[in-house]
Amino acid sequence: MNFVTIAGNTWAFWLRSRGCNCANSPTEQTLKIAGTIHSMLEAAHWRRLALAIGQLSRPRTFVIGLLAAQPLWAAAEEAVPAPQSDENPYLYLDWFPKSQLTPEERSLLPPVCGGTFISPARNYPDANLLPEEAPLRATADSANWLDDGTAQLRGNVHATQGYRQLFADQVDVNRDENTAYLSGAIEMREPNLLVRGKAAEIQTDSKAAFIEDATYVVHDQYVHGSAQHASREASGELILTQGTYTRCEPDDVFWRMSGGEISIDNVERQGTARNVRLEIADIPVFYFPYLRFPVGSDRMSGFLFPSISTDEDNGWDIAIPYYWNIAPQLDATITPRYIQYRGTGLELETRHLSQSFNTELRLAGLPNDKGGDDEDARELIREGFPEDLVLPAKGEDRWFVNLNQKGGNGGLWRTNIDYAKVSDPDYFRDLDTADIKVPQNVNASAETALSQMAEASLVSEHWQARVRAQDYQQLVKDRFDTYSQLPRVNVNGNYKWDDWQLLMEHEVTAFDHADTQTIRFIDDVDDPDSVIERSRNFVNAKRTRIDYSFGWDKQWLWGFFNPRVTGIYLGYELDDTFLADPTMDTPETSAGQLSIDTGLFFERDGQFFGHEYIQTLEPRLFAFASSEADQSDFFNVSTQASDGGNDLLFDTSLFTFSYDQLFRDSRFNGHDRIDDADRAALGLTSRIIDPTSGRDLFSASAGQIFYSHDVRIELNGEVEQAPRSEFAARLESRPTNALRISSELIYDDSDNTIDRGNFSVRYLDDDFRLFNVGYRYLRVDEVYDDDGNLTRGPVEQIDLSAAWPINTRLSVLARANYDITFDRELEYLAGIEYDTCCYRTRVLWRRRLDNDLADVLTPEELEFDEGIYLELQLKGLAGLGGSVTRMLSQGIANFEQREVLKQ
């Protein structure tokens, strides 16, 4: 994390009488000064100071907010700017309202901003040179040299040296005292920097300076502020007394940082601030008696903004992170955390960068969990259900570990580690994390397993060798663990000669599992005695698979032709434990395969109401034939034949059937089966294309697989009797850049039923108007309990969401996710967003199913969680209530893309 600094610039110049040709004149005279200019307070110092105060802490999350600090409803009514006159009271800050900007300048301005800072053009001589490379030039209405050695410049003093400029009403330079006094309207400029003051005193020999009533602007950072006194000591330390910092527009300063005294030491690259406070709508909100921060882009240790939230189960959740800058390439964030109904814990996030590795480690722990305040769980315990199943983590130590590392020099070798593990399946549901950033792959609110993987590979022009260790932690209590791959070794080759290609894939994998695993769970929430204990025996194995294929990949403008010949070997070495027949511990099979994938492209031009288009017709044929692969020895290999997990299925499943699956050379995702289904797949696609943009205005695809015979291998050994597959159809349309429409249908024509279907509309335009409509259906056989209650049925859900602007600053946010099968809402969201150049606030109401007991209660018995959440983000400084953004990103499709577009 980075803290940055504000700095300003002035310079003193040392006038020598020798070589000076000066004259009194009522008109402007040019002073040719043969002297030396000293950089007293360089512009970079002011710039770093501005950015540092702006990032005293990185944003932190609060679920409670400060919405009452300003009447936002009133502000929302005023969001549409009223017609503005040509008067600009903030022109002295280089501020220009939107009404005074050119169309090009407006196009670069974020829509929520009412104006911007613009530096005046620098059209004087040598304006693009560095100061040390340019001569000093000065003009004034009059100039005098006095007998005491004092030089007086009066009226419209303008001095330049390269890109540096100085404006003042009066400048008095005392050569004997090595002092320059500036008075009147002082203005000091560099690119993207403006500093104004009432008076200034500069020591030309020691480089010390003092500026009174200073104001500053850092144009490109949208930063401005003021200080009663700004001084630079001879040691190089810069001190601001009663200084302020804000990124708000000058006519609407909603928040600012104020400091009694801010000291910047550019030699030690650090700063200190005393009596610093954050003010929102002129109301002090946070106060820091002492705060240290780094200068420039250097990081520095210190406390960050706290994170505060509250909910019914956990009560108040307070975390106070501490940032530790261990070394330039190593840092850590240590976060003590207090949870009212669970206890006190600690979180750690550390990062390390090097030329070869990028490493992130995250740890969290909560000893002796109190169990939370869950009334539903307590009711089940009172009814007689075992507490260790309803609240399994109560009294236990809870922890989380996550390691991510990517290594490699971009050439011969690469490494990748993606490891995550929690103490129990309910960890994320109960605790989540307060401060550490959990990677997307560990977003376990929707995940059922955590990946634990490490791999290393060597890469050359034609070969790649890789070694991987892979395991998964189950987060669902009624499922057995999957097999670990310890290790998996792949050696693959790829050679290509013009359109001919040879692929060689070699894989050896050792699958490991505890010989016997027992799981225990509640089967019926109406019966406290319905606790089920289930055990399963597992057969460990080593699998070897070799695939060689040789093919011709030829493409023309009018079509393509890709025949391929493949040879496959698949064999196992099984542990004798639990084998039904110990002599059958090395089952194996092999097959030869031929596939042909070919298609044609036809197109024609057309017009529709004066609009030109191109229509295509794209038939496609995929033919597949395989020799007989006897895989009967792969089934029922263990003594526990009545239970699953004994059919040598370690990493393999069937692909979800869709239009794209028509043209694959295997129906299996994984290497435990050889696809022996001789078949031909026919597909047809037609597109209507906009010839100008190349966008598919409309696209329709349909197809089906036809099998040459009914007998073919399946996952569990049973044969598929249907002579053809389901009918797959897909429609897609993009009539405009902002609108996307898609639909997919899987239809079983043997029994005239729809097996799966979905429909979606996605809209996001340049005005940040976003809405989504989604519907999905999956046929599942209905299951009822003894009382006739539906416990499982077809998945049929509708999802509506929107983020719609009322004006440039105010937007409404909404989502409705409804389960048609069980006639209940899954999640409702409703809220408002008020966004300006300075801050953004959101108020959100959410009602959703409480999934804490989802693996215990039936769907009808799940209760709802309901709450109101507030978020306030001070742009460039801090954020309160960041969980609202996470809710919206997870609930509204394309919401993150909308956030990116608004930046």
RORODO-614386 format. One line per 10 residues: number of its first residue (from 1); their letters; for each residue x negated, y negated, z negated of C-alpha. Coordinates in pm, whole numbers. Layout:
% RORODO-614386
NUM	A	X,Y,Z; ...
//
This chain:
% RORODO-614386
1	MNFVTIAGNT	0,0,0; -121,-345,78; -106,-671,-110; -187,-978,101; -285,-1342,19; -190,-1704,108; -476,-1936,190; -500,-2277,340; -767,-2473,512; -919,-2814,500
11	WAFWLRSRGC	-1262,-2932,578; -1489,-3209,463; -1711,-3392,696; -2034,-3554,611; -2092,-3878,795; -2437,-4007,857; -2492,-4365,954; -2765,-4262,1189; -2638,-4233,1543; -2296,-4375,1461
21	NCANSPTEQT	-2155,-4629,1703; -1850,-4774,1524; -1656,-5095,1575; -1356,-5262,1423; -1071,-5281,1668; -694,-5313,1652; -681,-5045,1912; -778,-4684,1876; -1155,-4633,1883; -1344,-4312,1940
31	LKIAGTIHSM	-1600,-4225,1672; -1893,-4026,1801; -2027,-3875,1484; -2370,-3714,1478; -2333,-3520,1160; -2251,-3190,1005; -1903,-3059,929; -1868,-2820,639; -1582,-2569,613; -1451,-2641,269
41	LEAAHWRRLA	-1142,-2427,259; -1119,-2207,565; -776,-2135,718; -821,-1765,664; -814,-1825,289; -478,-1995,304; -343,-1723,532; -452,-1443,305; -303,-1612,3; 34,-1651,178
51	LAIGQLSRPR	51,-1286,270; -67,-1165,-71; 203,-1348,-263; 451,-1221,-5; 353,-864,-89; 292,-872,-460; 462,-535,-453; 595,-307,-189; 976,-270,-187; 1128,-55,-458
61	TFVIGLLAAQ	1478,83,-492; 1758,-13,-727; 2115,117,-720; 2222,-179,-931; 2191,-510,-750; 2206,-882,-790; 2490,-955,-554; 2633,-1214,-790; 2320,-1424,-758; 2473,-1599,-455
71	PLWAAAEEAV	2834,-1616,-332; 2790,-1394,-27; 3154,-1405,69; 3123,-1778,111; 2798,-1731,298; 2964,-1479,527; 3228,-1733,626; 2950,-1971,720; 2751,-1710,911; 2844,-1856,1250
81	PAPQSDENPY	2629,-2168,1272; 2816,-2491,1318; 2720,-2725,1599; 2398,-2897,1504; 2287,-3247,1579; 1947,-3339,1712; 1834,-3432,1363; 1587,-3189,1211; 1504,-3264,846; 1244,-2986,837
91	LYLDWFPKSQ	1043,-3088,1139; 754,-3172,907; 726,-2795,847; 724,-2724,1223; 1072,-2578,1176; 1311,-2580,1472; 1676,-2467,1443; 1811,-2234,1707; 2001,-2517,1877; 1672,-2690,1959
101	LTPEERSLLP	1496,-2386,2102; 1455,-2303,2468; 1633,-1993,2604; 1299,-1809,2615; 1226,-1896,2251; 1575,-1786,2148; 1526,-1449,2315; 1224,-1386,2088; 1413,-1485,1774; 1588,-1215,1566
111	PVCGGTFISP	1965,-1273,1595; 2007,-1312,1217; 1761,-1603,1208; 1878,-1963,1240; 1547,-2096,1367; 1173,-2049,1362; 838,-2215,1294; 660,-2338,1608; 316,-2495,1614; 277,-2799,1839
121	ARNYPDANLL	70,-2759,2150; -306,-2811,2107; -394,-3004,2422; -700,-3194,2302; -1057,-3117,2421; -1222,-2795,2298; -895,-2684,2132; -965,-2316,2213; -1319,-2306,2078; -1439,-2191,1741
131	PEEAPLRATA	-1523,-2480,1506; -1891,-2388,1487; -1907,-2393,1867; -1742,-2733,1917; -1847,-3094,1847; -1667,-3307,1592; -1436,-3572,1738; -1243,-3832,1541; -1013,-4122,1625; -855,-4389,1406
141	DSANWLDDGT	-692,-4729,1439; -997,-4878,1266; -1332,-4769,1123; -1572,-4952,890; -1911,-4880,740; -1963,-5059,409; -2293,-5164,257; -2256,-4912,-26; -2270,-4628,225; -1896,-4568,238
151	AQLRGNVHAT	-1724,-4498,569; -1361,-4605,594; -1121,-4467,853; -781,-4638,856; -457,-4564,1033; -367,-4252,1231; -690,-4071,1152; -722,-3762,1372; -1032,-3544,1353; -1084,-3224,1551
161	QGYRQLFADQ	-1354,-2963,1572; -1256,-2670,1792; -918,-2536,1689; -927,-2724,1354; -741,-3052,1316; -706,-3313,1040; -453,-3595,1025; -446,-3860,751; -354,-4222,692; -685,-4302,525
171	VDVNRDENTA	-1020,-4128,488; -1304,-4266,271; -1638,-4088,288; -1899,-4171,20; -2233,-4049,146; -2412,-4110,-183; -2159,-3917,-394; -2105,-3654,-123; -1732,-3707,-160; -1448,-3758,87
181	YLSGAIEMRE	-1114,-3900,-23; -806,-3843,193; -479,-4021,123; -142,-4085,279; 25,-3819,493; -244,-3553,505; -200,-3276,763; -443,-2993,824; -391,-2746,1109; -527,-2425,1253
191	PNLLVRGKAA	-356,-2171,1480; -47,-2041,1296; -127,-2257,991; -11,-2595,864; -107,-2758,531; 25,-3095,421; -60,-3298,113; -28,-3637,-52; -395,-3683,-138; -716,-3480,-129
201	EIQTDSKAAF	-1068,-3504,-266; -1352,-3303,-114; -1706,-3250,-242; -1908,-3219,74; -2213,-3066,-93; -2052,-2807,-322; -1753,-2739,-93; -1516,-2796,-385; -1181,-2959,-296; -862,-3078,-463
211	IEDATYVVHD	-527,-3133,-285; -224,-3295,-445; 142,-3209,-366; 50,-2947,-107; 294,-2771,128; 197,-2495,368; 339,-2292,657; 205,-1966,803; 393,-1969,1132; 352,-1613,1255
221	QYVHGSAQHA	434,-1468,911; 744,-1687,866; 596,-1794,530; 605,-2133,363; 577,-2283,16; 428,-2557,-194; 200,-2626,-489; 168,-2927,-717; -208,-2895,-706; -435,-2684,-486
231	SREASGELIL	-804,-2677,-568; -1111,-2490,-461; -1394,-2455,-706; -1763,-2464,-618; -1775,-2089,-679; -1531,-2037,-394; -1229,-1966,-616; -900,-2116,-494; -643,-2218,-757; -278,-2308,-693
241	TQGTYTRCEP	-90,-2473,-976; 289,-2434,-974; 275,-2268,-632; 567,-2107,-448; 607,-1854,-167; 912,-1759,39; 1011,-1616,376; 1351,-1783,376; 1454,-2052,619; 1378,-2400,485
251	DDVFWRMSGG	1746,-2498,472; 1849,-2179,285; 1589,-2067,32; 1769,-1773,-128; 1460,-1638,-304; 1105,-1744,-378; 807,-1641,-584; 676,-1908,-822; 357,-1904,-1023; 232,-2125,-1302
261	EISIDNVERQ	-121,-2066,-1176; -250,-1848,-894; -625,-1795,-860; -794,-1649,-552; -1153,-1523,-564; -1257,-1454,-207; -1600,-1326,-311; -1460,-1049,-531; -1165,-1009,-290; -907,-1030,-566
271	GTARNVRLEI	-663,-1274,-721; -475,-1329,-1044; -142,-1494,-1114; -12,-1616,-1448; 348,-1693,-1535; 472,-1554,-1201; 847,-1522,-1160; 1088,-1414,-890; 1377,-1657,-843; 1697,-1565,-659
281	ADIPVFYFPY	1935,-1853,-587; 1723,-2060,-830; 1786,-1802,-1104; 1474,-1636,-1253; 1512,-1260,-1220; 1170,-1106,-1291; 887,-1254,-1494; 526,-1141,-1499; 296,-1310,-1752; -5,-1171,-1568
291	LRFPVGSDRM	-45,-1009,-1229; -351,-905,-1029; -346,-867,-651; -599,-819,-372; -709,-1082,-123; -654,-1012,244; -577,-658,349; -770,-500,64; -563,-292,-176; -576,-337,-549
301	SGFLFPSIST	-457,-153,-856; -153,-275,-1047; 208,-214,-1147; 471,-222,-872; 838,-312,-882; 1039,-60,-1086; 1307,173,-950; 1641,186,-1133; 1956,389,-1061; 2245,547,-1246
311	DEDNGWDIAI	2496,826,-1186; 2735,1044,-1386; 2516,1356,-1411; 2179,1198,-1490; 2272,865,-1649; 2014,590,-1620; 1710,678,-1410; 1417,437,-1453; 1075,471,-1288; 783,226,-1315
321	PYYWNIAPQL	514,299,-1053; 149,208,-1094; -68,175,-784; -433,285,-823; -674,180,-550; -941,443,-613; -1151,378,-302; -1104,226,46; -1005,569,180; -830,700,-132
331	DATITPRYIQ	-536,573,-337; -266,704,-570; 72,598,-708; 145,720,-1062; 508,689,-1172; 635,757,-1526; 1008,838,-1503; 1284,836,-1765; 1616,1014,-1694; 1875,956,-1965
341	YRGTGLELET	2039,1301,-1970; 1735,1505,-1864; 1419,1368,-2022; 1091,1201,-1932; 866,1307,-1646; 583,1195,-1422; 534,1169,-1046; 212,1136,-846; 148,1052,-482; -208,1036,-352
351	RHLSQSFNTE	-343,975,-2; -686,1033,148; -813,937,492; -1134,1044,661; -1264,1084,1012; -1158,1448,1019; -864,1479,778; -549,1295,678; -422,1428,344; -113,1346,135
361	LRLAGLPNDK	-43,1517,-199; 278,1470,-399; 342,1610,-746; 634,1567,-986; 712,1720,-1323; 986,1703,-1586; 925,1920,-1895; 1210,2072,-2096; 1507,1954,-1886; 1809,1865,-2106
371	GGDDEDAREL	2047,1992,-1839; 2223,1671,-1742; 2576,1558,-1817; 2788,1782,-1589; 3143,1831,-1718; 3229,2090,-1450; 2935,2305,-1557; 3029,2276,-1924; 3384,2387,-1844; 3257,2703,-1673
381	IREGFPEDLV	3037,2779,-1972; 3335,2736,-2207; 3527,2985,-1992; 3257,3245,-2059; 3026,3221,-1759; 2656,3274,-1839; 2479,2945,-1904; 2164,3068,-1729; 2362,3096,-1402; 2568,2777,-1434
391	LPAKGEDRWF	2280,2562,-1568; 1971,2773,-1490; 1728,2482,-1530; 1840,2371,-1876; 1546,2388,-2117; 1307,2472,-1832; 1010,2281,-1696; 1099,2130,-1358; 830,2052,-1101; 766,1981,-735
401	VNLNQKGGNG	448,2001,-525; 397,1901,-163; 74,1899,38; 48,1769,393; -280,1765,577; -373,1727,941; -728,1775,1053; -925,1785,1371; -1156,1581,1585; -929,1582,1888
411	GLWRTNIDYA	-1141,1845,2052; -1240,2198,1959; -1072,2253,1621; -751,2150,1443; -592,2222,1107; -244,2171,969; -105,2226,618; 264,2180,538; 330,2317,190; 624,2242,-41
421	KVSDPDYFRD	743,2427,-351; 983,2349,-634; 1037,2510,-971; 1396,2613,-890; 1649,2595,-605; 1843,2310,-775; 1549,2072,-812; 1635,1828,-532; 2006,1847,-602; 1949,1751,-967
431	LDTADIKVPQ	1645,1524,-957; 1538,1423,-606; 1236,1191,-647; 1219,838,-784; 916,680,-620; 712,923,-412; 799,943,-46; 925,1292,31; 856,1398,392; 1147,1460,624
441	NVNASAETAL	1088,1834,627; 1139,1836,247; 1477,1660,258; 1633,1946,70; 1976,1790,31; 2050,1972,356; 1771,2230,366; 1811,2592,258; 1439,2674,248; 1106,2498,201
451	SQMAEASLVS	818,2567,437; 480,2675,302; 240,2687,594; -131,2647,662; -300,2702,996; -628,2646,1177; -696,2668,1549; -975,2653,1805; -894,2514,2149; -1083,2537,2478
461	EHWQARVRAQ	-988,2474,2839; -820,2812,2889; -796,2971,2543; -647,2890,2207; -702,3088,1887; -492,3022,1581; -468,3166,1229; -157,3087,1023; -27,3169,677; 349,3111,647
471	DYQQLVKDRF	602,3153,368; 942,3007,276; 1104,2931,-58; 1476,2999,-59; 1697,2724,-201; 2014,2934,-187; 2062,3155,-491; 2246,3450,-331; 1988,3516,-60; 1681,3735,-73
481	DTYSQLPRVN	1340,3590,2; 1208,3610,355; 886,3789,445; 557,3605,418; 321,3602,714; -19,3663,559; -173,3604,805; -54,3556,1164; -329,3555,1428; -266,3440,1786
491	VNGNYKWDDW	-513,3438,2074; -359,3302,2394; -503,3240,2740; -377,3027,3027; -525,3027,3377; -380,2849,3679; -481,2859,4046; -273,2615,4250; 83,2747,4203; -22,3081,4052
501	QLLMEHEVTA	-40,3122,3676; -164,3392,3438; -49,3383,3074; -198,3612,2808; -52,3617,2456; -190,3830,2173; -42,3830,1824; -112,4028,1506; 99,3950,1198; 95,4098,848
511	FDHADTQTIR	440,4071,684; 438,4082,306; 718,4095,48; 768,4219,-305; 858,4587,-280; 1185,4528,-465; 1373,4205,-533; 1677,4155,-756; 1910,3856,-738; 2192,3766,-975
521	FIDDVDDPDS	2485,3533,-905; 2851,3463,-984; 3089,3621,-736; 3429,3503,-864; 3467,3179,-1062; 3803,3298,-1194; 3644,3601,-1358; 3361,3543,-1611; 3270,3912,-1579; 3212,3890,-1203
531	VIERSRNFVN	2836,3843,-1229; 2674,4049,-955; 2322,4185,-966; 2192,4303,-631; 1861,4467,-547; 1692,4547,-219; 1383,4741,-120; 1152,4594,141; 916,4767,382; 595,4574,446
541	AKRTRIDYSF	435,4597,788; 173,4476,1032; 305,4389,1376; 107,4375,1701; 253,4221,2014; 85,4162,2350; 252,3978,2639; 86,3938,2980; 264,3759,3262; 166,3660,3615
551	GWDKQWLWGF	381,3436,3826; 419,3192,4113; 560,2851,4025; 647,2682,4353; 845,2360,4377; 974,2159,4671; 1191,1849,4695; 1483,2071,4793; 1435,2350,4535; 1207,2579,4338
561	FNPRVTGIYL	1112,2947,4329; 946,3108,4026; 902,3486,4026; 716,3639,3733; 595,3986,3632; 546,4055,3260; 411,4345,3058; 491,4370,2684; 362,4595,2406; 517,4596,2056
571	GYELDDTFLA	399,4814,1769; 408,4832,1388; 201,4980,1107; 441,5037,813; 369,5088,446; 483,5434,336; 668,5296,31; 1045,5333,81; 1007,5485,430; 1281,5735,511
581	DPTMDTPETS	1031,5938,718; 667,5874,617; 548,6034,941; 718,5755,1140; 496,5478,1010; 369,5357,1349; 674,5295,1571; 596,5129,1902; 738,5056,2245; 646,4881,2569
591	AGQLSIDTGL	817,4751,2878; 755,4598,3216; 974,4308,3325; 1049,4112,3639; 1219,3772,3640; 1311,3536,3921; 1420,3181,3853; 1525,2984,4161; 1743,2690,4250; 1836,2444,4521
601	FFERDGQFFG	1897,2067,4522; 2158,1910,4748; 2248,1543,4739; 2459,1292,4924; 2518,918,4908; 2856,769,4832; 3044,458,4724; 3312,404,4464; 3487,65,4458; 3181,-93,4615
611	HEYIQTLEPR	2932,74,4381; 2675,306,4536; 2595,642,4383; 2414,966,4459; 2588,1299,4402; 2391,1619,4362; 2483,1986,4374; 2231,2215,4203; 2299,2589,4210; 2063,2805,4005
621	LFAFASSEAD	2005,3179,3987; 1812,3366,3719; 1760,3740,3764; 1598,3964,3504; 1514,4334,3506; 1330,4540,3246; 1208,4894,3224; 1353,5105,2945; 1213,5004,2607; 1303,5270,2352
631	QSDFFNVSTQ	1336,5079,2023; 1541,5335,1831; 1254,5393,1588; 1290,5032,1466; 1622,5094,1288; 1702,5244,946; 1337,5297,864; 1377,5277,484; 1533,5503,224; 1789,5230,153
641	ASDGGNDLLF	1958,5277,486; 2293,5135,376; 2138,4797,299; 2002,4540,543; 1640,4435,570; 1522,4777,690; 1555,4729,1065; 1212,4571,1115; 1352,4220,1152; 1087,3991,1011
651	DTSLFTFSYD	1114,3666,1206; 1370,3737,1476; 1727,3624,1543; 1951,3570,1843; 1946,3230,2007; 2265,3030,1972; 2431,3079,2308; 2453,2769,2528; 2417,2671,2891; 2039,2645,2855
661	QLFRDSRFNG	2021,3004,2728; 2143,3135,3065; 1795,3099,3212; 1572,3233,2935; 1377,3556,2975; 1472,3668,2622; 1785,3644,2410; 1575,3675,2094; 1401,3405,1895; 1105,3598,1757
671	HDRIDDADRA	893,3901,1848; 1064,4196,1675; 1266,4296,1981; 1199,4340,2353; 1488,4215,2562; 1590,4503,2793; 1920,4360,2923; 1911,4366,3304; 2112,4066,3412; 2176,3787,3656
681	ALGLTSRIID	2276,3440,3544; 2451,3198,3774; 2472,2828,3699; 2588,2520,3881; 2516,2157,3796; 2650,1847,3965; 2535,1494,3884; 2645,1145,3981; 2340,920,3963; 2305,544,3967
691	PTSGRDLFSA	2043,488,4241; 1925,161,4084; 1852,278,3729; 1827,654,3790; 2075,708,3506; 2309,1008,3511; 2653,846,3520; 2809,1190,3497; 2676,1543,3478; 2865,1874,3464
701	SAGQIFYSHD	2714,2221,3426; 2872,2565,3401; 2750,2921,3418; 2769,3280,3299; 2550,3589,3262; 2643,3919,3429; 2487,4242,3298; 2407,4538,3520; 2512,4790,3251; 2674,4781,2910
711	VRIELNGEVE	2390,4929,2701; 2133,4683,2572; 1943,4627,2251; 2081,4406,1973; 1935,4296,1641; 2081,4582,1436; 2062,4851,1701; 2423,4837,1815; 2487,4804,2187; 2683,4524,2348
721	QAPRSEFAAR	2970,4661,2554; 3081,4344,2736; 2980,4340,3104; 2926,3965,3097; 2849,3688,2855; 3068,3407,2737; 3130,3121,2978; 2914,2817,2901; 3001,2465,3014; 2846,2128,2941
731	LESRPTNALR	2952,1774,3029; 2738,1465,2984; 2795,1104,3080; 2604,780,3039; 2817,517,3212; 2613,236,3050; 2281,214,2870; 2469,177,2541; 2721,461,2577; 2654,836,2578
741	ISSELIYDDS	2923,1101,2598; 2857,1474,2571; 3056,1791,2527; 2983,2163,2523; 3218,2460,2538; 3155,2832,2489; 3455,3034,2611; 3505,3410,2580; 3709,3507,2885; 3744,3867,2768
751	DNTIDRGNFS	3988,3771,2492; 4067,3415,2604; 3926,3242,2296; 3696,2946,2240; 3398,3058,2035; 3228,2723,1997; 3276,2368,2112; 3172,2014,2039; 3239,1663,2161; 3051,1344,2078
761	VRYLDDDFRL	3051,977,2171; 2752,762,2079; 2752,386,2133; 2479,136,2042; 2435,-188,2236; 2196,-482,2224; 2436,-668,1993; 2388,-390,1734; 2745,-264,1769; 2737,103,1678
771	FNVGYRYLRV	3007,366,1661; 3014,745,1681; 3288,1000,1733; 3213,1367,1680; 3407,1690,1674; 3277,2043,1638; 3436,2386,1624; 3290,2728,1548; 3504,3038,1542; 3458,3237,1220
781	DEVYDDDGNL	3677,3519,1099; 3904,3411,815; 3847,3562,469; 4097,3535,180; 4063,3618,-189; 4310,3826,-392; 4527,3520,-453; 4554,3443,-84; 4317,3147,-92; 4104,3093,215
791	TRGPVEQIDL	3739,3131,116; 3590,3133,466; 3730,3023,795; 3653,2852,1125; 3429,2550,1107; 3637,2261,1240; 3527,1911,1148; 3566,1558,1277; 3315,1281,1210; 3377,909,1272
801	SAAWPINTRL	3125,639,1186; 3051,279,1275; 2833,-22,1195; 3016,-311,1357; 2911,-678,1338; 3179,-936,1259; 2933,-1212,1345; 2558,-1244,1371; 2510,-1181,999; 2809,-990,862
811	SVLARANYDI	2881,-626,957; 3119,-358,835; 2993,-3,772; 3213,307,765; 3211,684,797; 3478,953,768; 3373,1319,781; 3676,1545,751; 3709,1924,724; 4020,2028,917
821	TFDRELEYLA	3998,2394,811; 4029,2323,439; 4221,1994,488; 3981,1781,283; 3733,1501,322; 3366,1589,315; 3238,1234,288; 3387,886,314; 3177,570,335; 3290,209,352
831	GIEYDTCCYR	3088,-106,303; 2966,-442,425; 2624,-570,527; 2509,-931,516; 2178,-984,695; 1971,-1301,727; 1612,-1382,815; 1541,-1406,443; 1730,-1121,278; 1979,-844,341
841	TRVLWRRRLD	2244,-708,108; 2479,-413,139; 2776,-305,-71; 2881,56,-16; 3158,278,-151; 3109,653,-113; 3327,954,-189; 3193,1301,-115; 3212,1662,-229; 3001,1741,-533
851	NDLADVLTPE	2778,2024,-413; 2603,2083,-743; 2812,2399,-795; 2862,2484,-427; 2713,2829,-471; 2939,2901,-770; 3279,2746,-693; 3508,2816,-399; 3558,2535,-147; 3898,2445,-293
861	ELEFDEGIYL	3756,2408,-642; 3477,2166,-558; 3525,1822,-711; 3443,1484,-563; 3177,1230,-656; 3273,866,-609; 3075,549,-663; 2990,196,-553; 2631,115,-459; 2457,-217,-404
871	ELQLKGLAGL	2142,-298,-209; 1949,-622,-194; 1636,-647,18; 1420,-957,-7; 1245,-945,327; 871,-949,291; 881,-892,-84; 1098,-628,-249; 1410,-416,-217; 1667,-324,-477
881	GGSVTRMLSQ	1893,-26,-406; 1713,149,-118; 1924,462,-170; 2201,284,22; 1983,282,333; 1919,656,292; 2294,724,264; 2364,527,581; 2078,684,776; 2197,1033,684
891	GIANFEQREV	2566,957,740; 2575,739,1053; 2411,868,1371; 2168,621,1536; 2166,398,1225; 1787,416,1202; 1760,320,1568; 1985,21,1496; 1749,-81,1216; 1453,-69,1454
901	LKQ	1633,-277,1717; 1718,-545,1463; 1355,-603,1367
//
